[in-house]
Amino acid sequence: MEMENRKHPATRFKIIEGYEDSSHTIQAYTGGSKNDLGVSAGIAIFLDNNLTATLKYRLNGRCTSNQAEQMAIQKEFEYIQYTKSGENQY
């Protein structure tokens, strides 16, 4: 298959977790970066299109931007899991 005919993963997959008694949607955006100032990761979480949390992390300078992104994804899932289980503090 030629590259121009391939779809970006964001257009192919949509993960929806639904419960019959819930009409809420959660959207989470993650990012990881490395530059001369250091390595960091960030998360923005939206509930029903309202920003509900921003999380920021500074990593060891030996980490890569890929590792920062992976950590942000892990922390995003942990945050959503804890808040859905009734924990209000993270």
N, C-alpha and C positions, 0 to 999 in steps of 0.2 A: 504494500500500500504506500502510495506517495505521501510525503509529509503534509502537503497542503490539503489532503483529504482526511487527515486525522483530526479528531475532535479533542479539544483541551479537556482534561479530566473534570474540570469544574462544570463543563456543560454536559458531561455524560452521567455524572452521579449526583444524586440528591438523597441525602440521608434524612429520613423523617421518622421520628419516634413518636408514636401517637398513642394516646389513651382515650377511651371513649368519653371520659369525664373531663378532658383537658382541651382547651382551645388556645393554649399558649405556644408560641414558637421561640426557640432559642437559636441565636446566631452567634458564632464566636469567630474572631479573627485573630490570627497569631502572626508574630514576626520575630525573626532573630537576625542580629547583625554583629559584625566585627569591624572595628576601625581603629585608628590610632588612640582613641580614648578608652577602648576596651571592648568587651563582649557583653551583649545584653539581649534580653528577650522581653516581649510584651504581649499582652492579651487584652482584647476588648470584647466584652460579652453583652449582648443585647437580648432583652426579653420583650417580645411583642414590639419590636422596633424602637425600644427605649434602652439607652445605654445604662446598664445596671452595675457594671464592674470594669475597672481597668487594673491590671496587674502588671508589675514591672519587676524584672529580675536582672541582677548583675552577675555574670559568670566569671570564672577564673580566666585570665588572659590567654591561657593555653588552649582554651576551647575554640572550636571553629564556629562559623555562622550556622552551619548545618546542625551542629550539636545544640546551639541556642534555639534554633527553630524546633528541633525535636523536643527539647525540654519545655518550650512554650506549649506545644501540643499536649504533652503529658500533663502539665499543670492545668491546662484548660479542661481536660477530661476530669481531673481530680476535683476542680472547683465545681463543675456542673454536678458531679456525683454527690459531693458533700452538701451542696445547696438543695438538691432534690431530695436528699435523705433527711432534711430537716435541720441540718447544721446551718446556722446563719453566719458563723465566723469562719474564716479560712486562715 
